[in-house]
Amino acid sequence: MASIPEAIRLQNVVFGYDPRRPVLRVDEMVVHAGRRVFLYGPSGCGKTTLLGIMTGILQPQQGTVTVLGRELTKMSMSARDRHRGSEIGYIFQSFNLIPYLTVRQNVELPCQVHERRRKHILASTVAEEAERLVRRLALEKHLDRSVKELSTGQQQRVAIARAVIGRPSLVIADEPTSSLDSDRQRAFLDLLFEVCDEARATLVFVSHDRSLMREFDEQLALSEISQVCA
């Protein structure tokens, strides 16, 4: 893997919501570009906290965090926010869709806010790109409906489209299949892999469900990464 660029590198990272009580202590973690990585661990072990550090939402008390060539630990909060919005697509466990917006408006949002995402669309316009992704995810009949009117599975597909529009370099998914049965989990993963491959994005997928791990290029146990979790 030495010749493959690194998408994520954490070194000597220590983080605690109370600095006197670390909840994560990571000597080293590396994710190479273009890989599908499955990160697992029991509930309450710090998986979401680790994602917060990777995306610059949280700043560690010690160590360095380098994501897509930028050292987040040397950047201001506003610079980290811009980097996250421009380069990272995030699928939240609860989706975090904006309820008063339509499917179209939710999907288009990253491109409306971040120029880099607008420049990397495949279609001629942001509207056409949103429509293209929505069709890929079999949501075209719901394009102008409020996301509040959609089923859980449909909302998940909207969350995928919003995460990958503008071809971010890194996609992070935080327990996105926790409420799905096995058949729907499989369909969700197929869609996610398809659109991440199209975007040539690195994927970090977090779950406690180890039955999914065989679908990924690499598997990382949080207990092997974080001394606190171990």
N, C-alpha and C positions, 0 to 999 in steps of 0.2 A: 504493500500500500504506500511505500515511500514516495513514489512518483505521482500519486494522486493528491491534488490540493486538499487542504483541510478546510472544512466548513466551520467547525467548532473546535476550540481548544480551551480547556479550563486547566489551570495550574495553581496548586497550593491555595485553593479557594476555601475560605471559611465564611459561613454566613449564619447569623442568628437574629431573630426578631428582637430578642434581648441579647446584645453582644456578649454577655457573660455566659450565655447558654447556647452554643452553636447547635443548629439543627442539620447542617450540612458541613462536611469537611472532606473536600475532594483533592487528593494529591495530583491526579491527572485524569483528564477525560478528553478523548479525541474522536471526532466524527468526520470522516472523509467525505468530500463533495460527491454528490450523486448517489449516495447510498441510502437504502431503506433500513432504518435502525429502529429496533423494538426495545424500548426501555421499560423495565418492569420492576415491581416491588409492591409490598403490601400497602393498604390504605394507611395514611398518616405517616409514611416513611420519608416524605419530602419530595415526591416526584414533581408536584406542581411548583414547589419552591425552586427546584432545579430549573424548570422551564422559565420561571420568572427571571432567574439569573442569566440564562442563555439569551433571553430576549431583551435584557436591559431594563426590565420593569423593576427588578431588585438589584441592588449593588452589594457585593460582598464586603465584609469588613477587611478581608485580606485576600491576596491572590490576584491573578489576571484572568480575564475572560476575553477571548478573541473570537469574533464571529464574522465570517465572510470577509476576513482580512482587516477588520476594524477592532481595535482593542477597546472594548466597552468600558473598562474600568478607568480609562483616561478621558472619557467623553462626558459632557454635561448631560443632565436629564433631557433637555430639549433635543440635543443631538442624538441621544439614544432613541428617543421617541421617533424622530425622523428616520433613523436607520431601520427601526423595527417596521414602521409603516411602509417604507420603500422596498425593503428586501425580504421581509418575513411574512408569510401567510400563517395565520393562527386559527385553528379550529378548536373552539372551547368546548368543554364537556356540556355546558348548558347552551351552546351555540352563540349566545350574546348577539343575536340578531336585533335590529332596531324595530320594535313592534309597530310603530306608526308609519313605517316605510313599506313600500311594495317589495316584491321579490326583486324586480329590476333595480330599484333604488338601493337595496341592500347589497346586491352583487356589484353594482357600479361604484360603490362608495370608496374603496381604496384608490381607484383611478381618479376620482373627483378630488381627492385630498393630496395624492402624491404623484408628482410629475413623472418620476421614474417608472411607476406602474403604467401610466398612460402611454409612455414611449415604447413599452414592451408588449403591447397587445398585438394579436395576430390579425385581427380584423381592421377595417379602415377607420372605424369610430368606436368609442367606448360603448355606445348603445348596441352596435352590431356585435361587439365582443361579448357583452353580457348575454345577448340573445343566442350567440353561438354556444356558449358554455351551458346555458339553461337547456338548450336543445340536447346537448350531449348528456345531460343529466335527467332528461325526460320530464322537464318542468315547464315546457313552453306554454302549456295551457294555463299556467298559474302566474305568468310573467307580471301581470299588473294587479295581482291580488295582494292584499296585506299578508305578511308572513304569519300573522296571528290566526289566519284561517287555514293554515296548512297542518298536516299531520306531522308527527315527530320525524318520521322518515323523510318527508319532503323538506322539513326545516334543515335536516342534516345535509341534504344535497345543496340547499341554498348556501349553507355554511362552507361547503367544499368550494362552490363556485366563487364565493367572495374571497376565500383564502388564496385561490390560484389565479384569479384574474390579474393580468399584468405580469404573469410569469415571475413570481418572487423566486429568489435563489434558495430559500429555505422554507419548508412547510412544517409546522409543528401541530400535532394533534393530541389533545389532552383528554384521554379516556372517552373518545367520541362514540364508542360502540357499547357503552356500559348498559344502555337500556334496550339493546336489540337482541332478538333471538339469533340462533346460529346462522340461519339462512340469510337473514338481513345483514348480519355482520359480514358474511362473505360478499354479498352484493355491494355493501359499503366499501369494503377494502378494494374490490375490483375497480370501482369508480375512482377511488382516491389514487390508486396506483396509476391508473390510466391518465388522469389529468396531471399528476406529478411528473410522469414520464414525458408528457407533452411539453411541460414547462422546464424539463431538465432540472428539477428541483431536488435537493436533498430533503429526505423525509425523516423526522423524528416522531415516532408514534409511541405514546405512553399509555400503558394499561397494566392492570393487575391480572388480566386473563391470559395465562400462558398458552392456552390452546391456539392463540393467534400467532405466536412467535415464529412458527415454521415458515410463514409467508414472507419473512423479511431476510435481508442480506446479513444482518448482524443482530445479535441479542446482547443487551447490556443489563445486568442486574444492579439495581441501585445499592444493594448490600455490598457489591464488589467495588463500587465507585466511592461511596460515602462511608467514612469510618464511623460516623455517628449512627447511620442506619444499621451497620453491621453490629 
